[in-house]
């Protein structure tokens, strides 16, 4: 089940003594105060800005993490005079205690009876730390548990770290990012980062390259998703939470950026360039997209960065990268553990050393408007990832040269017939079966069969790089949809691909077939000519469209 929010509270030595002291010393407070109150109100779904004179007691029922068949109420009592909420009567030795069973020894809570605060302090030191928590899931249910230790255990979501290291109390707002929400191509792209820090998605239009790349970026970027999603397993007390990023090779938190290459894009836009500052004729270094992202990651001090380059081959890539092509190879970067012994220092010829003589550069202006002085020497961060797309059909731009191409992990993104058929609810075998007549065809089955036929013909005559993408047919629900897609998307693509090969296009369209149905819309203008006439399908009856495509696909 998906967690929405997690409220946690540190148990201090004073708290532990009050909760565990023996029945002979039950005088004094045994309640747990909850501060700051806005965090608690937010967790409970209440107005976090509510004034204290409007506070009311809040009662919830929480199940025990590790034994969810056991549940009990928790009452947060409002103490308006003192400006706090509290959990009352938390000493388990009091017959009237109100402590939740998740925080009792029978469910793993430390079974100790400290004789003083100092003894409680030693107990917590031996444990490494002690926190209680409540998790709210999407269904509105609550689950209670506790954590022991001073550091986040292996396998726990990174965003749960305050449940081990936090002081006071707080709330974890759980994000929605999950690897499982990605399309097959997006998951394939993400998995490729296990092998290299640079990934190239290559294929024809309409295969979902840009969509998949955008999905990967949005899933990783906290600004879109709020961070990683968290699943709760209420039966697992030792590791109840798992991250939606558990299968991701890119370590959160992730900062991202997006750029589209074009012919006017240069080294100054991507790495660093000199620009006027507005102070007379003075020029100062301004970071381009890649350097800006690397510096932001350096300042963040943890996590990873992802730069998306759309249409990478539309720019002069060697000129744009310059000597930064070297750092696409991670062996020349600073290591993941910070070791720079084998790394090559980054050389920025347009950036001067600080005039103060300190081992830093002059200020470099960032895209955010502030500046940063790089230490000298400076090594390129290990966890900067590059994700690029390249159109396999567009021959008007230069392909990547081999020196750059081999630095990428290449993902081929061609038409995914299985994905289309599953989306449209069609069996490929049924769609292609000769036993299914045109009258029995659905528009979805015809769409799948049409794409299979056209791509088989295109691959045989032109090569796989010229295939049609499955997304052209993604929204086909009626014969009118299929007519529109043919007229507006598929036919113009075929005409472009076979522009210099009219005979092959005529063969693909079965223009010369003698058994063509009446009113077949694909024919030559004259009986002996080569010029084609292709009439639109829009305006045809559903029956005529089915007959036309049936003949085109199956002859």
Wavefront OBJ file of the C-alpha trace (Angstrom):
o trace
v 0.000 0.000 0.000
v 1.129 3.565 -0.791
v 2.153 5.825 2.065
v 0.987 9.453 1.905
v 2.684 10.977 4.961
v 4.820 9.787 7.848
v 4.923 11.577 11.203
v 7.897 10.819 13.437
v 9.051 11.861 16.886
v 12.394 11.416 18.551
v 12.319 9.714 21.963
v 14.691 11.601 24.262
v 16.180 10.212 27.499
v 13.601 12.259 29.441
v 10.821 10.735 27.319
v 12.103 7.191 27.757
v 12.412 7.605 31.530
v 8.852 8.956 31.752
v 7.550 6.107 29.578
v 9.458 3.263 31.302
v 10.040 4.206 34.939
v 8.644 1.684 37.402
v 5.228 2.006 39.017
v 6.911 3.208 42.248
v 7.982 6.398 40.506
v 4.871 7.224 38.542
v 4.614 10.703 39.924
v 5.213 13.440 37.391
v 4.393 13.770 33.735
v 4.131 10.657 31.575
v 2.846 12.352 28.421
v 4.739 12.893 25.173
v 4.581 16.494 23.969
v 4.245 17.039 20.221
v 6.002 20.059 18.780
v 5.906 21.740 16.326
v 2.132 21.532 16.095
v 1.820 22.585 12.392
v 3.650 19.386 11.396
v 1.157 17.256 13.320
v -1.855 19.122 11.932
v -0.504 18.707 8.404
v 0.008 14.980 8.955
v -3.564 14.582 10.222
v -4.950 16.467 7.228
v -5.931 19.535 9.248
v -5.170 23.214 8.675
v -1.561 23.621 9.710
v -2.085 27.367 10.137
v -5.002 26.941 12.571
v -4.797 29.189 15.647
v -4.367 27.434 19.003
v -7.734 28.635 20.290
v -9.389 26.513 17.556
v -7.487 23.301 18.302
v -9.477 20.205 19.260
v -8.458 16.782 20.475
v -7.816 14.379 17.593
v -8.484 10.657 17.832
v -7.244 8.156 15.259
v -7.060 4.372 15.164
v -3.696 2.922 14.142
v -2.697 -0.617 13.296
v 0.562 -2.144 14.499
v 3.334 -2.363 11.914
v 4.417 -5.993 11.978
v 1.068 -7.187 13.369
v -1.619 -5.218 11.504
v -4.454 -7.317 12.906
v -3.863 -5.442 16.158
v -5.155 -1.886 16.310
v -5.772 0.693 19.010
v -6.780 4.342 19.324
v -4.355 7.209 19.688
v -5.590 10.496 21.142
v -3.678 13.715 20.515
v -4.896 16.059 23.243
v -4.819 19.786 22.588
v -3.238 21.949 25.313
v -4.104 25.381 24.045
v -2.654 27.206 27.039
v 0.792 25.691 26.467
v 0.569 25.716 22.661
v 1.208 21.984 22.271
v -0.482 18.688 21.604
v 0.431 15.658 23.671
v -0.029 11.911 23.821
v -1.166 11.362 27.425
v -0.425 8.508 29.861
v 2.465 6.855 28.046
v 3.962 4.939 30.997
v 3.219 1.252 30.383
v 3.411 0.400 34.107
v 0.317 2.484 34.797
v -2.780 0.294 34.611
v -4.583 3.127 32.847
v -1.869 3.910 30.316
v -2.831 4.918 26.777
v 0.362 3.898 25.022
v -0.175 2.313 21.625
v 0.603 -1.448 21.463
v 3.076 -0.800 18.605
v 5.264 0.908 21.227
v 5.213 -1.925 23.779
v 7.716 -4.750 24.368
v 5.364 -7.396 22.963
v 5.891 -5.761 19.559
v 9.652 -5.299 19.870
v 9.916 -2.101 21.930
v 13.037 -2.140 24.188
v 12.079 -3.810 27.478
v 13.952 -1.577 29.919
v 13.158 0.038 33.274
v 15.641 2.915 33.732
v 16.006 4.198 37.260
v 16.926 7.717 36.157
v 17.242 9.985 33.162
v 20.962 9.212 33.085
v 20.231 5.487 32.800
v 17.707 6.220 30.043
v 20.354 8.270 28.278
v 22.701 5.292 28.323
v 19.969 3.001 26.990
v 19.369 5.303 24.028
v 23.115 5.612 23.443
v 23.376 1.819 23.331
v 20.453 1.643 20.896
v 21.885 4.416 18.735
v 18.573 6.293 18.791
v 14.857 5.690 19.252
v 11.952 7.200 17.294
v 8.230 6.487 17.115
v 6.287 7.020 13.889
v 2.819 6.980 12.376
v 2.228 6.338 8.684
v -0.909 7.397 6.836
v -1.672 5.446 3.632
v -3.778 6.390 0.610
v -6.832 4.564 1.951
v -6.796 6.828 5.034
v -5.645 4.088 7.437
v -2.926 4.723 10.012
v -0.075 2.428 11.058
v 2.181 2.832 14.102
v 5.743 1.645 14.594
v 9.162 2.640 15.888
v 12.773 2.704 14.710
v 16.029 1.940 16.489
v 19.474 3.074 15.389
v 21.528 6.102 14.457
v 21.573 5.682 10.664
v 19.213 4.735 7.865
v 19.414 0.953 7.387
v 20.215 -0.522 3.980
v 17.154 -0.901 1.787
v 15.098 1.841 3.454
v 13.904 4.802 1.351
v 16.298 7.717 1.577
v 13.490 10.100 2.515
v 12.940 8.070 5.735
v 16.297 9.186 7.125
v 14.764 11.666 9.649
v 13.073 8.671 11.326
v 16.568 7.667 12.487
v 18.537 10.906 12.633
v 15.912 13.613 13.193
v 15.541 15.581 16.411
v 12.218 16.792 17.766
v 9.415 15.711 15.449
v 8.492 16.173 11.819
v 6.524 14.955 8.838
v 7.738 13.243 5.689
v 5.601 14.212 2.695
v 5.832 11.182 0.441
v 6.248 11.775 -3.302
v 4.667 9.949 -6.212
v 7.761 8.931 -8.183
v 7.956 5.208 -8.894
v 9.871 3.126 -11.413
v 6.771 0.952 -11.781
v 4.834 3.913 -13.239
v 7.156 4.138 -16.260
v 6.444 2.844 -19.767
v 8.529 -0.142 -20.968
v 10.839 2.155 -22.954
v 11.296 4.520 -20.000
v 12.186 1.591 -17.707
v 14.659 0.354 -20.312
v 16.243 3.802 -20.459
v 16.529 4.032 -16.683
v 18.059 0.576 -16.444
v 20.735 1.549 -19.002
v 22.237 3.948 -16.449
v 23.446 0.898 -14.516
v 26.130 0.522 -17.170
v 27.058 4.097 -18.160
v 26.429 7.690 -17.154
v 25.450 8.661 -20.724
v 22.510 7.070 -22.547
v 21.372 7.685 -26.137
v 17.811 6.848 -27.214
v 17.848 6.249 -30.980
v 14.915 5.601 -33.283
v 12.321 6.935 -35.724
v 9.565 9.435 -34.853
v 6.452 8.207 -33.126
v 8.124 5.590 -30.941
v 7.816 7.575 -27.711
v 11.449 8.636 -27.302
v 10.792 12.141 -26.041
v 7.808 11.002 -23.959
v 9.851 8.247 -22.296
v 12.764 10.620 -21.648
v 10.384 13.192 -20.148
v 8.853 10.443 -17.981
v 12.278 9.479 -16.642
v 13.117 13.099 -15.918
v 9.810 13.852 -14.225
v 9.951 10.701 -12.111
v 13.428 11.543 -10.847
v 12.946 15.278 -10.328
v 11.508 16.158 -6.934
v 9.953 19.355 -8.329
v 7.516 17.242 -10.383
v 6.796 14.275 -8.147
v 7.632 15.482 -4.641
v 10.275 12.743 -4.491
v 10.192 8.986 -4.234
v 6.987 7.105 -3.566
v 6.998 4.821 -0.527
v 5.223 1.498 -0.207
v 4.278 0.210 3.245
v 4.281 -3.499 4.052
v 2.351 -3.619 7.345
v 3.538 -7.172 8.059
v 7.268 -6.360 7.954
v 8.406 -4.697 11.184
v 12.117 -4.691 10.307
v 11.740 -3.103 6.861
v 8.193 -1.847 6.436
v 8.987 0.829 3.838
v 10.321 0.395 0.305
v 11.093 3.111 -2.188
v 9.616 3.635 -5.625
v 13.233 4.344 -6.568
v 14.410 0.977 -5.276
v 15.110 -0.210 -8.838
v 16.611 3.105 -9.989
v 20.376 3.289 -10.598
v 20.262 7.098 -10.268
v 20.578 8.059 -6.613
v 18.052 10.581 -5.265
v 17.685 13.452 -4.691
v 18.063 14.239 -8.397
v 18.352 17.681 -9.975
v 17.551 17.847 -13.680
v 17.688 20.117 -16.697
v 16.613 19.902 -20.349
v 18.132 21.365 -23.493
v 17.458 20.931 -27.222
v 20.472 21.135 -29.537
v 20.295 23.153 -32.764
v 22.766 24.519 -35.309
v 23.375 27.773 -33.419
v 24.037 26.047 -30.093
v 27.671 26.183 -28.979
v 30.276 25.552 -26.278
v 29.376 28.878 -24.642
v 25.769 27.723 -24.166
v 26.646 24.250 -22.907
v 29.894 24.623 -20.927
v 31.005 28.204 -20.264
v 31.232 31.484 -22.143
v 32.209 35.108 -21.573
v 29.365 37.614 -21.537
v 28.940 41.289 -20.612
v 28.094 41.929 -16.985
v 26.560 45.346 -17.536
v 29.546 46.969 -15.836
v 31.160 48.772 -18.741
v 33.043 46.513 -21.143
v 33.845 43.873 -18.523
v 33.226 40.253 -19.515
v 32.629 37.527 -16.958
v 32.279 33.734 -17.253
v 28.716 32.429 -17.372
v 28.105 28.699 -16.898
v 26.315 26.784 -19.639
v 23.764 24.035 -18.993
v 26.178 21.178 -18.245
v 28.601 23.138 -16.058
v 25.696 24.802 -14.234
v 24.177 21.400 -13.443
v 27.541 20.014 -12.259
v 28.069 23.009 -9.954
v 24.535 22.717 -8.569
v 25.212 19.068 -7.749
v 28.521 20.007 -6.146
v 26.776 22.558 -3.930
v 23.954 20.149 -3.065
v 26.523 17.715 -1.699
v 24.516 14.535 -2.311
v 22.393 12.755 -4.876
v 22.686 12.910 -8.658
v 22.058 15.145 -11.650
v 20.424 14.371 -15.006
v 20.753 16.487 -18.142
v 18.411 15.660 -21.025
v 19.585 16.593 -24.535
v 16.785 16.375 -27.089
v 17.713 16.028 -30.780
v 21.412 15.759 -29.973
v 22.495 15.299 -33.600
v 20.913 18.615 -34.647
v 23.864 20.429 -33.082
v 27.581 20.332 -33.859
v 28.264 17.952 -30.984
v 32.115 17.961 -31.039
v 32.082 21.773 -31.041
v 29.468 21.963 -28.273
v 31.240 19.494 -25.971
v 34.812 20.522 -26.644
v 37.224 18.870 -24.213
v 34.287 17.976 -21.951
v 33.849 14.929 -24.193
v 36.610 13.452 -22.015
v 34.400 13.567 -18.921
v 31.671 11.478 -20.517
v 34.005 8.654 -19.531
v 33.528 8.229 -15.774
v 37.080 6.944 -15.297
v 38.255 10.552 -15.722
v 35.794 11.970 -13.187
v 35.991 12.125 -9.423
v 35.053 8.711 -8.033
v 31.706 8.057 -6.344
v 33.466 8.063 -2.933
v 35.104 11.420 -3.666
v 38.524 9.995 -4.537
v 40.181 12.116 -7.259
v 43.548 10.356 -7.553
v 42.765 8.966 -11.012
v 40.626 11.894 -12.200
v 41.690 14.578 -14.665
v 41.268 18.177 -13.441
v 38.767 20.211 -15.452
v 40.426 22.933 -17.516
v 38.304 26.022 -18.251
v 40.457 28.313 -20.452
v 37.900 31.134 -20.347
v 37.852 31.216 -16.538
v 40.641 32.983 -14.668
v 42.067 32.149 -11.266
v 40.842 34.314 -8.391
v 42.796 37.613 -8.217
v 43.115 37.145 -4.444
v 45.536 34.268 -4.988
v 43.244 31.767 -3.269
v 43.056 28.294 -4.875
v 39.698 29.053 -6.516
v 38.499 30.497 -9.815
v 36.999 33.914 -10.347
v 33.229 33.923 -9.791
v 31.282 31.987 -12.424
v 27.720 33.205 -12.940
v 25.056 30.504 -12.804
v 21.642 30.256 -14.447
v 20.010 30.991 -11.080
v 21.624 34.446 -11.019
v 24.155 33.811 -8.244
v 27.833 32.972 -8.669
v 30.246 30.273 -7.545
v 34.029 29.985 -7.362
v 35.301 26.543 -8.294
v 38.098 25.114 -6.160
v 41.367 24.547 -7.952
v 41.933 21.868 -9.043
v 38.288 20.926 -9.708
v 37.150 17.473 -10.809
v 33.966 16.677 -12.661
v 31.355 15.097 -10.342
v 30.806 11.371 -10.677
v 27.007 11.385 -10.626
v 26.189 13.706 -13.526
v 24.129 11.693 -16.022
v 23.330 12.591 -19.639
v 20.256 11.323 -21.488
v 20.030 12.168 -25.198
v 17.597 11.451 -28.026
v 18.384 11.070 -31.732
v 16.013 10.785 -34.692
v 17.055 7.905 -36.958
v 15.055 9.178 -39.974
v 16.279 12.754 -40.204
v 19.232 12.605 -42.592
v 19.415 16.398 -42.916
v 21.675 16.493 -39.868
v 24.999 14.846 -39.237
v 25.203 11.559 -37.351
v 27.279 11.355 -34.185
v 30.903 10.514 -34.850
v 32.237 7.264 -33.444
v 34.341 8.922 -30.706
v 31.214 10.436 -29.188
v 28.832 7.616 -30.060
v 30.840 4.970 -28.231
v 30.622 6.959 -24.995
v 26.860 6.420 -24.908
v 24.884 3.365 -23.908
v 22.563 3.155 -26.915
v 18.885 2.240 -26.579
v 17.134 1.441 -29.868
v 13.560 2.730 -29.790
v 11.633 1.215 -32.673
v 7.926 0.472 -33.029
v 6.624 -1.661 -30.156
v 3.832 -3.703 -31.701
v 3.185 -5.708 -28.534
v 2.822 -2.515 -26.484
v 0.389 -1.048 -29.036
v -1.660 -4.254 -29.232
v -1.881 -4.475 -25.444
v -2.937 -0.840 -25.206
v -5.638 -1.273 -27.870
v -6.814 -4.588 -26.402
v -5.961 -6.566 -29.539
v -4.336 -9.943 -30.084
v -1.661 -9.678 -32.791
v -2.414 -13.234 -33.940
v -6.088 -12.398 -34.359
v -5.336 -9.079 -36.085
v -3.082 -10.824 -38.647
v -5.135 -13.998 -39.037
v -6.331 -14.715 -42.613
v -9.463 -16.242 -41.105
v -10.657 -12.825 -39.890
v -12.528 -11.069 -42.693
v -12.713 -7.339 -43.285
v -16.286 -7.376 -41.974
v -15.050 -8.880 -38.690
v -12.152 -6.460 -38.253
v -12.258 -3.830 -35.555
v -10.469 -0.515 -36.167
v -8.011 -1.429 -33.381
v -7.166 -4.776 -35.030
v -6.816 -3.039 -38.392
v -4.445 -0.462 -36.825
v -2.168 -3.179 -35.431
v -2.201 -5.184 -38.683
v -1.497 -2.044 -40.719
v 1.556 -1.123 -38.651
v 2.934 -4.672 -38.824
v 2.573 -4.737 -42.616
v 3.984 -1.263 -43.275
v 7.014 -1.718 -41.025
v 7.811 -5.115 -42.527
v 7.792 -3.514 -45.981
v 9.731 -0.439 -44.879
v 12.409 -2.478 -43.104
v 12.889 -4.706 -46.146
v 13.133 -1.799 -48.612
v 14.727 1.039 -46.605
v 15.961 -0.374 -43.310
v 14.687 -0.404 -39.738
v 15.683 3.208 -39.118
v 12.748 4.311 -41.303
v 9.993 2.434 -39.486
v 6.762 4.114 -38.416
v 6.249 4.573 -34.698
v 3.428 2.893 -32.814
v 2.269 6.147 -31.223
v 0.714 7.317 -34.493
v -1.972 4.682 -33.900
v -2.114 4.948 -30.117
v -5.521 6.662 -29.923
v -7.396 4.711 -32.597
v -10.872 3.894 -31.275
v -13.044 4.235 -34.391
v -12.726 3.868 -38.139
v -12.810 7.656 -38.368
v -9.726 7.801 -36.095
v -7.901 5.367 -38.352
v -8.899 7.315 -41.480
v -7.564 10.530 -39.958
v -4.288 8.928 -38.856
v -3.726 7.505 -42.329
v -4.426 10.798 -44.113
v -2.610 13.135 -41.722
v 0.231 11.032 -40.295
v 0.980 7.754 -42.067
v 0.604 8.691 -45.721
v 2.773 11.864 -45.435
v 5.471 9.780 -43.708
v 5.377 7.133 -46.450
v 5.542 9.802 -49.153
v 8.615 11.366 -47.518
v 10.411 8.053 -47.021
v 9.824 6.801 -50.568
v 10.040 10.180 -52.315
v 12.822 9.054 -54.647
v 11.475 5.487 -55.022
v 7.998 5.715 -56.550
v 8.106 2.153 -57.857
v 8.736 0.738 -54.375
v 5.955 2.900 -52.938
v 3.587 1.652 -55.635
v 4.466 -1.942 -54.774
v 3.916 -1.283 -51.053
v 0.457 0.182 -51.785
v -0.403 -2.697 -54.171
v -1.196 -0.123 -56.837
v -0.766 -2.568 -59.717
v -2.712 -5.460 -58.180
v -5.392 -6.718 -60.580
v -7.642 -8.028 -57.836
v -7.975 -4.664 -56.046
v -11.445 -3.961 -54.666
v -13.725 -1.457 -56.410
v -12.959 2.177 -55.566
v -9.498 1.241 -54.259
v -8.040 4.690 -53.415
v -4.397 3.936 -54.327
v -3.628 3.905 -58.068
v -1.495 5.506 -60.788
v -2.755 8.640 -62.459
v -2.580 6.999 -65.887
v -2.576 3.313 -66.852
v 1.067 3.485 -67.979
v 2.387 6.241 -65.706
v 4.417 6.086 -62.479
v 2.860 9.048 -60.661
v 0.536 7.947 -57.862
v -2.886 9.125 -56.867
v -3.688 8.492 -53.243
v -7.183 9.564 -52.310
v -7.956 10.336 -48.667
v -9.634 7.707 -46.542
v -11.562 10.363 -44.643
v -15.033 10.497 -46.117
v -15.107 6.793 -46.914
v -17.600 4.532 -45.218
v -16.353 2.330 -42.409
v -16.940 -0.712 -44.602
v -14.913 0.700 -47.523
v -12.070 1.655 -45.177
v -11.984 -1.852 -43.722
v -11.958 -3.384 -47.222
v -9.220 -1.000 -48.394
v -6.906 -1.711 -45.445
v -7.670 -5.426 -45.542
v -6.508 -5.573 -49.156
v -3.480 -3.368 -48.455
v -2.332 -5.540 -45.555
v -3.255 -9.015 -46.806
v -3.645 -8.621 -50.587
l 1 2 3 4 5 6 7 8 9 10 11 12 13 14 15 16 17 18 19 20 21 22 23 24 25 26 27 28 29 30 31 32 33 34 35 36 37 38 39 40 41 42 43 44 45 46 47 48 49 50 51 52 53 54 55 56 57 58 59 60 61 62 63 64 65 66 67 68 69 70 71 72 73 74 75 76 77 78 79 80 81 82 83 84 85 86 87 88 89 90 91 92 93 94 95 96 97 98 99 100 101 102 103 104 105 106 107 108 109 110 111 112 113 114 115 116 117 118 119 120 121 122 123 124 125 126 127 128 129 130 131 132 133 134 135 136 137 138 139 140 141 142 143 144 145 146 147 148 149 150 151 152 153 154 155 156 157 158 159 160 161 162 163 164 165 166 167 168 169 170 171 172 173 174 175 176 177 178 179 180 181 182 183 184 185 186 187 188 189 190 191 192 193 194 195 196 197 198 199 200 201 202 203 204 205 206 207 208 209 210 211 212 213 214 215 216 217 218 219 220 221 222 223 224 225 226 227 228 229 230 231 232 233 234 235 236 237 238 239 240 241 242 243 244 245 246 247 248 249 250 251 252 253 254 255 256 257 258 259 260 261 262 263 264 265 266 267 268 269 270 271 272 273 274 275 276 277 278 279 280 281 282 283 284 285 286 287 288 289 290 291 292 293 294 295 296 297 298 299 300 301 302 303 304 305 306 307 308 309 310 311 312 313 314 315 316 317 318 319 320 321 322 323 324 325 326 327 328 329 330 331 332 333 334 335 336 337 338 339 340 341 342 343 344 345 346 347 348 349 350 351 352 353 354 355 356 357 358 359 360 361 362 363 364 365 366 367 368 369 370 371 372 373 374 375 376 377 378 379 380 381 382 383 384 385 386 387 388 389 390 391 392 393 394 395 396 397 398 399 400 401 402 403 404 405 406 407 408 409 410 411 412 413 414 415 416 417 418 419 420 421 422 423 424 425 426 427 428 429 430 431 432 433 434 435 436 437 438 439 440 441 442 443 444 445 446 447 448 449 450 451 452 453 454 455 456 457 458 459 460 461 462 463 464 465 466 467 468 469 470 471 472 473 474 475 476 477 478 479 480 481 482 483 484 485 486 487 488 489 490 491 492 493 494 495 496 497 498 499 500 501 502 503 504 505 506 507 508 509 510 511 512 513 514 515 516 517 518 519 520 521 522 523 524 525 526 527 528 529 530 531 532 533 534 535 536 537 538 539 540 541 542 543 544 545 546 547 548 549 550 551 552 553 554 555
